[in-house]
Amino acid sequence: MELKTGSPVFPGYPTPIVHTWTTIKEHGYYSNLLQLVEHTGTHVDSPAHFIEGAPTIDKVPLERFMGKGIVVDATGLGPKAPITREFLEKALRVKGVGKGWAVLIMTGYDSKAGTPEWFNHPGLDDSGAKYLAELEINAVGIDAPSIDQPPFPGHKNLLPRGIVIFENLTNLKELVGKEFTFYGFPLRIANGSASPVRALAVLE
């Protein structure tokens, strides 16, 4: 998701601002001032986001932010539908998904960003989150503002296991059925709960 002034954010967060600070015409060089919460746009959550005393974004090993990737197509699920263990087992078991992988969930809700429907996305329920945690993957990502709905079973099951969470991904449709390696490295924000990322996939 593009980071710009007015980009949509999760309820309770301030709207981001990208403000021109210097210009070539006036100062001889161009720069912008950024004001945003760490969880703005495409970003990755550290375990510290939900777990007191857990590693912050600057303390998570870099290898956690990458892995062999797979896209799970959840576009057929309804508003706020649970993404369950049964649903994920059917999508992943035959693919050999396991330790070190990155599981990316496509809901299609990236196209609804900024609308009231954006927050009605499907999300992991307790069973689905526990199943992914058992696989010992590196990361889970979704093309929606959160991987779950309150009371946030996805965050509470994955982050204690050191599994990082990517939110507001885009263009996952281009990766469906393809083999790729996913990368989404964070900024090294001291004691950060999360960081914006430029996520990418390298096709194999």
Protein Blocks (a to p, Z undefined) as FASTA:
>chain_A
ZZdehiacdehiacdddddfbdfklnopacddddddfkgcjddddfklmmghiacfklpc
fklmgccdddddfklpcehiacdfklmmmmmmmnopaehiacdddehlmmmgoiaklmmc
ccddfklmmmmmmnopabdcdfbfbfbdcehlmlmmmmmnopacdehiahklmmgoiacd
ddddddddehiabdcdddddddZZ
